[in-house]
Amino acid sequence: MRKFLLVLLLIVVLVAGGLTWFVTRKPASPFDNIAEAQAPTEQLLQQGEYVARLGDCVACHSTPKSAPFAGGLEMGTPLGSIFTTNITPDKETGIGNYTLADFDRAVRQGVARDGQRLYPAMPYPSYVKMSDDDIRALYAYFMNRVEPVHQASRLSDIKWPLNMRWPLALWNAVFTEGGTYQPKTAGDSSWNRGAYLVQGPGHCGSCHTPRAITMAEKALDESSPLYLSGALLDGWYAPSLRGDPNTGLGRWTEEDIYAFLKNGRNEHGVVFGSMADAFNNSTQFMTDDDLRAISHYLKSLPGDPARDGTPWQYVKAAADSASLPAHQDNPGAQTFVAKCSFCHGVDGRGKAPWIPPLAGSTSSLAKENASQINVTLNGSGRVVANGIPDAYRMPPFRQQLSDQQIADVLTFVRSSWGNQGGPVVANDVKALRTHTDPASSSPIVLQMR
C-alpha cells in the first residue's frame, strides 16, 4: 500500500510539474535567434503601416479621447469588462522593451513579454495565420513610426478566480490552430489572398463567426459552414458574410462588396456600429486589389438554405401612405411615419447609397434584433471617407422615444415590405439601453502620419 501511495504521489508531482511548465512557458518564435535590423528600410515601414491598417489595430487599442494605440477601450465579456492595452513604444507602459520575438508571441500566440497570457479578445487565433514578413514589418512600424504615449493600461474588472490567466494556455491548446496561412490549391491567387486577409490580419471571424460556450470561435476557415455565418457580440449582431440571401451576402455581387469596403456604403446598406470603425480606419485604406480579393473570397462561401429560408422579395405595405391617419391603429407605424420615413422613405426603400433601405436589409430579416435596437437607441457614428465626415447619419433616439415606442417601431419595420425579422419587445430595448452608452460624436479616425 505504501509503495502504491509513493507511486501515486510521484505521478501527481510529475503531472503537476508538467502542467506548471506548460502554462508558464514562453512559446518559441521564429524570430528568437534573429538579430533585429537597427535601421528598417522605408519600404518595410510602409508595409508595416499597411499591415496595421489591415489588422485595424487602432480600432481596439484607442478610444475617441486617447492618443492612437494608447489603449483603454472597454470590451464587454460574459465574465466582466476588459480594457485594451497600450501598444505604443513607450518603454514603461507600452511595448517599447519588446523584441521582435516578444512582439510575435503577443500578436500570434497571445503571450505577453512577461509571460502573461492575453485574453482572446486579442484576435491571436486569427493573427496566428499572418506571415513572418507581415509580423516583421508591423513590428518595425510600431517601434519606429508610432508615437510613444506614457499611459498605464487599465486592469480588467473580472473577479478572482476567473481572472487567472494561466488556464488560457490550456484554452489555447484546445481551441487555436498553429501555423501561418497556407494557400489552397483549389483557389486562384486572388482567392488565396482574400482568404489570407479575411482569416488572418482582417480577423473577420472574431465578430462574424458564432462562438461556443467556451468563447472559442466555432470555425476558423471556410471548411466549416459556421465560419462567418453571423454572431451576436457585445450589443451588436455581426451578420453572415456567406451566401445567405436574407441574412448574408447572397444578393450582393462582388462589386457590391468591394464598394461597401471601399466607400462604406452601397445600394444595400451603410456601415454602422463596429463596422464603421473598421471602415474608417481599415478597409478604405486597402488597395483595390486586396479589396477585390476579399470580395472574391467572400462570394465563394455558400449560404445555408435551411438557415436562411425563402429569399426575400419586396412586398408593398398595406398602408404606404405617409399620412398619420392611415396608421392610427398601429403605434409603430405612426412612429415610423413621424420619425423615420423622411429619410428611409415611407416605402422603406431608403435613398441609396446615402441612406440605407430598411426593406430587405439584413437587420430587418435577422432573428437577432440587437443591431436595430442599438442603432435606434444610440445612432451611428460618423462615416469618415477620405478625411471627410459623412453628412448623413442615423441620429440617436434614446432621449426621444421610450422602450415601448422603439419596440413598436422596430416591430413595424421588421414585419413590413416582406421583412420577417420578428417582433421586438420593450424588455429587449430596456436591456440594451442599460448596457450601452450613447454613440460618440467623435469617431476614432487614426492619422498615421
Secondary structure, DSSP 8 states (H G I E B T S, - for coil): -HHHHHHHHHHHHHHHHHHHHHHH-----TTTT----SS--HHHHHHHHHHHHHHTHHHHS--TTS-TT----EEEETTEEEE----SS-TTTSSTT--HHHHHHHHHH-B-TTS-B--TTS-HHHHTTS-HHHHHHHHHHHHHTS-------------TTTT-STHHHHHHHHH---S-----TTS-HHHHHHHHHHHTTT-THHHHS-B-TTS-BS-SSTTSTTTTS-EEETTEEE---SB-TTTSSTT--HHHHHHHHHHSB-SS-B--THHHHHHHHTGGGS-HHHHHHHHHHHHTSB--HHHH-S-------TT--S-GGGGTT-HHHHHIIIIIHHHH-TTS--BTTTB--STT-HHHHSS--HHHHHHHHH-----EETTEE-S------TTTS-HHHHHHHHHHHTTSTT-------HHHHHHHHHH-----SS-------
